[in-house]
Amino acid sequence: MNEFENNQVEQTEPLETPVEEVPVEETPVEETPVEETPVEEVPVEETPVVEAPVVETPAQEAPKKKAPVMWIVIVAILVVALAVAVAFAIGRAGDVVDDTTTTEVELFDPALAHHTNAHGYASWSVHYHTEEGDTNLHYYYLDENAQEITLTADEVNTMMNQQIATCGDMTLDNRTLQYYYSNALMAFQNSYYNYLAYMMDTSAPLDAQLNNSLGDGSATWQKYFLDNSLENFKTVAAMAQEAEKNGFTMSEDDQAYLDSMLDLDTMAMMYGIPDAVTLVKQLLGPMATVESYTEQTKTEFLAQAYLQSLYEQIEVTDEEIGAYYDANADVYAQQNIQKIDENVMNVRHILIQPEAAEDGTISEEAWAAAETEAQRILDEWKAGEATESTFGDLAEEYSTDPGSNTMGGLYEEVYPGQMVTEFNDWCFDDARQTGDTGIVKTSYGYHIMYYVAQGDYVYWQKTCEDALLSEKLMEIREEVLEGYETTVDTTKIIMLEVTEATKPAETTEAVIIPAE
């Protein structure tokens, strides 16, 4: 976050799009009919989500056109998540032994999957590693007494084949659950990359860390991502079945993109991995198979393409958008999103801050010196080629704003009220033209300004339109889900963890999550 925004945090829409691949936006997690899911958004510099009523569409209003961008965002997230996942897995797992060719055996204790770990928390983890002098994987977990319980590869393989959930005619086993869990975890890590150190320890087991974002300390991070995974399965399964029932097929472009995503040998080569089998195992654990990964990816792409097609059919009017803003005016006021019909704009700036004394005060002489330096830099720019590019070069050399100085001082899609008053007023002057420059004083220092161009949309309208479309898509999604009964058996869930199981440094209070 930059230093001179008008008391801003990263903006969130009142209602988010319920696309289950995590996002640069967060994926909303809801309660399943079978297992209560107390998952909330992680409050990282965001404004709380607020429910808003659906406004009826006036018949006389012509539908507003929208850009069908959701599918583009979805596939982009998949690519990023995959790249992050590969790097993350390679960095921590090393070479993974193929343990999926073991013999099917009878599971000796179905309750093993859901146990209380050494920290006293509910856990579904089975950890694995190689022991010195042995190339085979060692599977185990620590029980509540910190005793190591060893499992054979055959036992784990059998547990991975167990059916743990259903949605309509589709089933979910533990092997495929790893796919959903990995996607949820990696997308979350990608979205909150800069804040992860304040939220969780990525090097430690997630079943040993409470998710404090829930406020009441009611569950671990493992439970958070497990709930997310089960909710994602429900959506994907319902949408895929609905797509098939309605004879929906993906477009040629979407199919071509899916084919490229399933070219695992090429992807493995790109990341320096021997083959597709090794790639999948490093992504999803030693019990993953190319076949299960391929089938799940196909199902998920079909579901997302169908969801996108439903999204593109939604129509909202300008009157609805205005009414939506009015219904959420208090929320938008807190975010400084004003109902001003001015397009967003792009601007570059170079921030020159006055030098403060040891006690934090800034003298008039320091302010004068900062102003002189700002004028000198502007004069230097004018004496040269005086282009946007050279302005950006000077921003990277002189600007002290960490939010933009590595990007040539550029801020894109700035909306009215986002920045402090003086900065805002200069940018949104009605006479402003591309290439205009100037020096603006704010409480943060002197800003050397360069006006780039006006954007092509009004921020409050776009924000409300996206939120309203998301709300309507949520309603459509819920209607589809109502047609597919869902069941979950948490006693059979197992999560393979590459991290070493840990013993608590001191006694922890148990958070036992009952199985329905």
C-alpha positions in Angstrom: 0.0 0.0 0.0 1.4 3.4 -0.9 2.1 6.1 1.6 -0.1 8.8 0.3 -3.4 7.2 -0.4 -6.3 8.8 1.4 -6.4 6.4 4.4 -7.0 3.6 2.0 -6.7 -0.2 2.2 -7.0 -2.6 -0.7 -10.5 -2.3 -2.0 -12.9 -5.1 -1.8 -16.4 -5.4 -3.4 -19.4 -5.6 -1.1 -20.0 -9.1 -2.6 -17.4 -11.2 -4.2 -17.6 -13.5 -7.2 -18.0 -17.1 -5.9 -15.5 -18.7 -8.3 -13.9 -21.5 -6.4 -10.4 -21.2 -7.7 -8.7 -19.0 -5.4 -8.1 -16.0 -6.4 -6.2 -12.8 -7.0 -9.7 -12.4 -5.3 -10.5 -14.6 -2.4 -12.8 -17.6 -2.8 -15.9 -17.4 -0.6 -16.4 -20.5 1.5 -19.9 -21.5 2.5 -21.4 -24.1 4.7 -22.1 -27.5 3.3 -25.4 -29.2 4.2 -23.5 -32.0 6.0 -20.6 -30.5 7.8 -20.6 -27.1 9.3 -18.0 -24.9 7.8 -17.1 -21.9 10.0 -14.8 -20.3 7.4 -14.6 -16.5 7.0 -12.5 -14.2 4.8 -9.1 -13.5 6.2 -9.1 -9.8 7.3 -5.9 -8.7 5.6 -6.4 -4.9 5.1 -9.8 -5.4 3.7 -13.2 -3.9 4.4 -15.7 -6.4 5.8 -18.1 -8.0 3.3 -21.6 -6.6 3.6 -24.8 -8.3 2.4 -26.9 -6.2 0.1 -30.4 -6.8 -1.2 -31.0 -7.7 -4.8 -32.7 -4.8 -6.6 -35.3 -5.7 -9.2 -34.6 -4.9 -12.8 -36.8 -2.2 -14.3 -38.4 -3.4 -17.4 -37.9 -0.2 -19.3 -34.1 -0.1 -18.9 -31.9 -1.5 -21.6 -29.4 -4.1 -20.4 -25.9 -3.0 -19.7 -23.1 -4.6 -21.7 -20.3 -6.3 -19.7 -17.0 -7.9 -20.6 -16.9 -11.6 -20.1 -13.6 -11.7 -18.2 -14.2 -14.3 -15.5 -13.0 -17.3 -17.5 -9.8 -15.4 -18.5 -9.2 -14.7 -14.8 -9.9 -18.3 -13.9 -7.4 -19.8 -16.3 -4.8 -17.2 -15.4 -5.2 -18.2 -11.7 -4.8 -21.8 -12.6 -1.5 -21.1 -14.5 -0.2 -19.0 -11.6 -1.3 -21.5 -9.0 0.4 -24.3 -10.9 3.6 -22.5 -11.3 3.7 -21.5 -7.6 2.7 -25.1 -6.6 5.5 -26.6 -8.7 8.1 -24.3 -7.2 6.8 -24.8 -3.7 6.6 -28.6 -4.1 10.0 -28.9 -5.7 11.6 -26.8 -3.0 10.3 -28.9 -0.1 9.5 -32.4 -1.3 12.6 -33.4 -3.3 12.3 -36.6 -5.3 9.0 -38.4 -4.6 8.9 -42.2 -4.7 6.0 -43.8 -6.6 3.9 -45.5 -4.0 0.7 -45.8 -6.0 1.4 -49.3 -7.4 0.9 -51.0 -4.0 -1.7 -53.7 -3.4 -5.2 -52.8 -2.2 -5.6 -53.9 1.4 -8.4 -53.7 3.9 -8.2 -50.6 6.0 -7.4 -51.7 9.6 -8.9 -48.6 11.3 -11.2 -46.2 9.4 -11.0 -43.7 12.3 -7.3 -43.3 11.8 -7.8 -40.5 9.2 -9.5 -38.2 11.8 -7.3 -38.1 14.9 -6.2 -35.7 17.6 -2.5 -34.7 17.0 0.2 -34.0 19.4 -0.9 -30.3 19.7 -4.4 -31.4 20.8 -6.0 -30.3 17.6 -8.2 -32.2 15.2 -6.1 -33.5 12.3 -6.4 -35.4 9.1 -2.7 -35.4 8.4 -0.4 -38.3 7.4 3.2 -37.1 7.0 5.8 -38.7 4.8 9.5 -38.5 4.3 12.5 -40.7 3.4 14.6 -42.1 6.1 18.4 -42.3 5.9 19.6 -45.2 3.7 16.0 -45.9 2.5 14.6 -44.7 -0.8 11.0 -45.7 0.2 8.7 -43.2 1.9 7.9 -43.4 5.6 4.3 -42.6 6.4 3.3 -41.6 10.0 1.4 -39.2 12.2 1.8 -38.1 15.8 -1.1 -38.9 18.1 -2.3 -36.7 21.0 0.4 -38.3 23.2 3.1 -37.4 20.6 3.5 -41.1 19.8 4.5 -41.8 16.2 1.9 -44.0 14.5 3.4 -45.6 11.4 1.4 -46.6 8.3 2.4 -48.7 5.4 2.2 -47.5 1.8 -0.5 -50.1 1.2 -2.6 -48.7 4.1 -2.2 -45.2 2.9 -3.0 -46.1 -0.7 -6.2 -47.8 0.5 -7.2 -44.8 2.5 -6.5 -42.6 -0.6 -9.1 -44.6 -2.5 -11.8 -44.1 0.1 -14.9 -42.2 -1.0 -15.3 -39.2 1.4 -18.0 -37.1 -0.3 -20.7 -37.1 -3.0 -22.5 -34.5 -4.9 -25.2 -35.9 -7.1 -23.7 -38.7 -9.1 -20.1 -37.5 -8.6 -17.9 -38.8 -5.8 -14.8 -37.5 -4.2 -12.0 -39.7 -2.9 -9.0 -38.7 -0.9 -6.7 -38.9 -3.9 -8.7 -36.2 -5.7 -9.1 -34.2 -2.5 -5.4 -33.5 -2.6 -6.0 -31.7 -5.9 -8.6 -29.4 -4.4 -6.6 -28.9 -1.2 -3.4 -28.0 -3.1 -5.3 -25.5 -5.4 -6.9 -23.8 -2.4 -3.6 -23.6 -0.5 -1.5 -22.4 -3.4 -4.0 -19.8 -4.6 -4.2 -18.5 -1.0 -0.5 -18.3 -0.8 -0.3 -16.5 -4.1 -3.0 -14.0 -3.1 -1.5 -13.2 0.3 2.2 -13.7 -0.6 3.3 -10.4 1.1 1.3 -11.2 4.3 1.9 -14.9 4.8 4.5 -14.5 7.4 2.0 -12.6 9.6 -0.7 -15.3 9.0 0.9 -18.7 9.1 4.1 -20.6 9.1 4.3 -22.3 5.7 7.2 -24.5 6.8 5.1 -26.1 9.7 2.2 -28.4 9.5 -1.1 -26.6 9.0 -2.9 -28.9 11.5 -0.6 -27.5 14.2 -1.6 -23.9 13.6 -4.8 -22.2 14.6 -6.4 -19.9 12.1 -6.7 -16.8 14.1 -8.6 -15.0 11.3 -11.7 -16.8 12.4 -11.7 -14.7 15.5 -12.7 -17.4 17.9 -9.8 -19.8 17.4 -12.2 -22.5 16.4 -10.1 -24.4 13.8 -6.7 -24.9 12.4 -5.5 -23.7 9.0 -5.8 -27.3 7.8 -9.5 -27.2 8.6 -9.8 -23.9 6.8 -8.4 -25.2 3.6 -10.2 -28.5 4.0 -13.6 -26.7 4.3 -12.6 -24.7 1.2 -11.7 -27.8 -0.7 -15.0 -29.6 0.1 -17.0 -26.5 -0.9 -15.0 -26.3 -4.2 -15.8 -29.9 -4.9 -19.5 -29.3 -4.4 -19.5 -26.4 -6.9 -17.3 -28.1 -9.5 -19.3 -31.4 -9.3 -22.7 -29.6 -9.5 -21.6 -27.3 -12.4 -20.0 -30.2 -14.3 -23.1 -32.3 -14.0 -25.3 -29.4 -14.9 -23.2 -28.7 -18.0 -23.5 -32.3 -19.2 -27.2 -32.4 -18.5 -27.7 -29.3 -20.6 -25.5 -30.5 -23.4 -22.9 -27.7 -22.8 -19.5 -28.0 -24.6 -16.5 -25.8 -24.2 -15.5 -23.4 -27.0 -12.6 -24.3 -29.2 -10.4 -21.8 -27.5 -11.2 -23.1 -24.1 -10.6 -26.7 -25.2 -7.3 -25.8 -26.8 -6.2 -24.1 -23.5 -7.3 -27.2 -21.5 -5.3 -29.4 -23.9 -2.2 -27.3 -23.3 -2.7 -27.5 -19.5 -2.9 -31.3 -19.9 0.3 -31.5 -21.8 2.1 -32.5 -18.6 5.3 -33.9 -20.3 5.9 -30.4 -21.8 5.1 -28.7 -18.5 7.5 -31.1 -16.7 10.2 -30.3 -19.2 9.6 -26.6 -18.7 10.2 -26.9 -14.9 13.2 -29.3 -15.3 11.2 -32.3 -14.0 11.9 -35.8 -15.6 8.3 -36.7 -16.6 4.6 -36.1 -16.0 4.4 -38.7 -13.3 7.0 -37.0 -11.2 5.4 -33.6 -11.9 2.0 -34.7 -10.6 3.5 -36.3 -7.5 5.5 -33.2 -6.7 2.4 -31.1 -7.1 -0.1 -33.3 -5.2 2.0 -35.9 -3.2 3.3 -39.4 -3.7 -0.1 -41.0 -4.1 -1.2 -38.8 -7.0 -1.6 -40.2 -10.4 -1.5 -38.7 -13.9 -4.9 -40.3 -14.6 -6.7 -38.8 -11.5 -5.0 -35.4 -12.2 -6.1 -35.4 -15.8 -9.7 -36.4 -15.1 -10.1 -33.8 -12.3 -8.6 -31.0 -14.5 -11.1 -31.8 -17.3 -14.0 -31.8 -14.8 -12.9 -28.5 -13.3 -12.4 -26.8 -16.6 -15.8 -27.9 -17.8 -17.4 -26.6 -14.6 -15.7 -23.3 -14.8 -16.5 -22.9 -18.5 -20.2 -23.6 -17.7 -20.1 -21.2 -14.8 -18.6 -18.5 -17.1 -21.4 -19.1 -19.6 -24.0 -18.5 -16.9 -22.1 -15.3 -15.9 -22.2 -14.0 -19.5 -25.9 -14.4 -19.6 -26.6 -12.1 -16.6 -27.8 -8.7 -17.5 -27.8 -5.7 -15.2 -29.1 -2.2 -15.9 -27.6 1.3 -15.1 -30.6 1.8 -12.8 -29.8 -1.4 -10.9 -26.2 -0.4 -10.5 -27.1 3.0 -9.1 -29.6 1.4 -6.7 -26.9 -1.1 -5.6 -24.6 1.7 -4.7 -27.3 3.5 -2.8 -28.1 0.4 -0.8 -24.4 0.0 0.1 -23.6 3.7 0.4 -22.2 3.3 4.0 -19.8 0.6 2.9 -18.6 2.5 -0.1 -18.2 5.7 2.0 -15.8 3.8 4.3 -13.8 2.8 1.2 -13.8 6.4 -0.1 -15.6 5.2 -3.3 -17.7 8.2 -4.2 -20.6 8.3 -6.6 -18.8 10.6 -9.0 -19.2 10.1 -12.7 -15.6 10.6 -13.7 -13.5 8.0 -15.4 -10.5 6.5 -13.7 -7.1 7.8 -14.8 -3.5 6.8 -14.9 -0.8 9.0 -13.5 3.0 8.9 -12.7 4.6 10.7 -9.9 7.9 11.2 -8.1 7.6 11.7 -4.3 10.2 13.8 -2.6 9.9 13.7 1.1 11.3 16.4 3.4 13.9 15.2 5.9 12.6 14.9 9.4 14.5 15.7 12.6 15.3 13.1 15.2 12.0 13.9 17.0 10.0 13.5 13.8 9.3 17.1 13.2 9.9 18.7 9.8 11.3 22.2 9.7 10.3 24.9 7.1 13.9 24.6 5.8 13.4 20.9 5.2 10.2 21.5 3.3 11.9 24.2 1.2 14.7 21.9 0.4 12.3 19.2 -0.7 10.5 21.7 -2.9 13.8 22.8 -4.4 14.8 19.2 -5.1 11.4 18.5 -6.7 11.8 21.5 -9.0 15.3 20.5 -9.9 14.2 17.0 -10.9 11.3 18.4 -13.0 13.7 20.8 -14.7 16.1 17.9 -15.4 13.3 16.0 -17.0 12.2 18.9 -19.2 15.8 19.5 -20.3 16.0 15.9 -21.6 13.7 14.0 -24.0 10.8 14.9 -21.7 8.8 11.7 -22.4 6.7 9.5 -20.2 9.5 6.9 -20.4 12.2 9.3 -19.1 9.8 10.5 -16.4 9.5 6.8 -15.3 13.3 6.5 -15.2 13.6 9.5 -12.9 10.8 8.1 -10.7 12.8 4.9 -10.2 15.9 6.9 -9.4 14.5 9.6 -7.1 11.0 8.7 -5.8 10.6 7.6 -2.2 7.1 6.1 -2.6 7.5 2.3 -2.2 4.1 1.8 -3.8 5.2 3.0 -7.2 8.9 3.8 -7.5 9.8 0.4 -8.9 7.2 0.9 -11.6 8.3 4.2 -12.9 6.0 6.0 -10.5 2.9 4.6 -12.2 -0.5 4.3 -10.6 -3.2 2.9 -12.9 -7.0 3.2 -12.6 -7.0 5.8 -9.9 -10.5 6.8 -9.0 -11.9 10.0 -7.4 -11.3 10.1 -3.7 -8.7 7.4 -3.6 -5.7 9.7 -3.1 -5.2 12.5 -0.6 -7.0 15.7 -1.5 -4.2 17.7 -3.2 -3.1 14.7 -5.3 -6.7 13.9 -6.2 -7.6 17.5 -7.2 -4.6 17.8 -9.5 -5.4 14.5 -11.2 -9.1 15.1 -11.7 -8.9 18.7 -12.9 -11.3 19.0 -15.8 -8.6 20.7 -17.9 -6.1 17.9 -17.4 -4.5 16.6 -20.6 -2.0 13.7 -21.4 1.5 14.9 -20.8 0.6 17.6 -18.2 3.2 18.0 -15.4 3.3 19.8 -12.2 4.4 19.8 -8.5 1.9 19.1 -5.8 2.5 19.4 -2.0 0.7 17.0 0.3 1.4 16.0 3.9 3.8 13.3 2.6 6.0 15.6 0.6 6.2 17.1 -2.9 4.9 15.1 -5.8 6.2 15.7 -9.3 3.2 14.8 -11.4 2.8 13.4 -14.9 -0.7 12.8 -16.2 -0.8 9.7 -18.4 -4.3 9.3 -19.6 -8.0 8.9 -18.7 -9.3 5.3 -18.3 -12.4 4.0 -20.0 -14.8 3.4 -17.1 -16.3 5.1 -14.0 -14.9 3.4 -10.9 -18.0 3.4 -8.7 -20.2 2.0 -11.6 -17.7 -0.7 -12.4 -17.3 -1.7 -8.8 -21.0 -1.9 -8.2 -21.6 -3.7 -11.5 -19.1 -6.4 -10.6 -20.5 -6.8 -7.2 -24.1 -7.0 -8.5 -23.1 -9.5 -11.2 -21.3 -11.6 -8.5 -24.4 -11.5 -6.3 -26.6 -12.7 -9.2 -24.1 -15.4 -10.1 -24.1 -16.5 -6.5 -27.9 -16.9 -6.7 -27.6 -18.9 -9.9 -24.9 -21.1 -8.3 -27.1 -21.7 -5.3 -30.0 -22.7 -7.5 -27.8 -25.2 -9.3 -26.4 -26.6 -6.1 -29.9 -27.2 -4.7 -30.5 -29.8 -7.3 -27.6 -31.9 -6.2 -27.5 -33.6 -2.8 -24.2 -33.5 -1.0 -22.8 -35.8 1.6 -19.4 -35.7 3.5 -17.8 -38.3 5.8 -15.0 -36.5 7.6 -13.9 -39.7 9.4 -12.4 -41.0 6.2 -10.6 -37.9 5.1 -6.8 -38.1 4.9 -4.4 -35.3 4.0 -0.8 -36.1 2.9 1.6 -33.6 4.3 5.2 -33.2 3.2 6.0 -31.2 6.3 7.4 -33.0 9.3 4.9 -33.6 12.2 5.9 -31.4 15.1 5.6 -31.7 18.9 4.3 -28.7 20.8 6.7 -26.6 22.8 4.1 -26.4 25.5 0.6 -27.8 26.2 -2.0 -26.6 23.8 -5.8 -26.5 24.3 -7.5 -29.1 22.1 -9.8 -27.9 19.4 -11.6 -31.1 18.5 -13.8 -30.9 15.4 -16.5 -33.5 15.6 -17.2 -35.7 12.6 -20.8 -35.9 11.5 
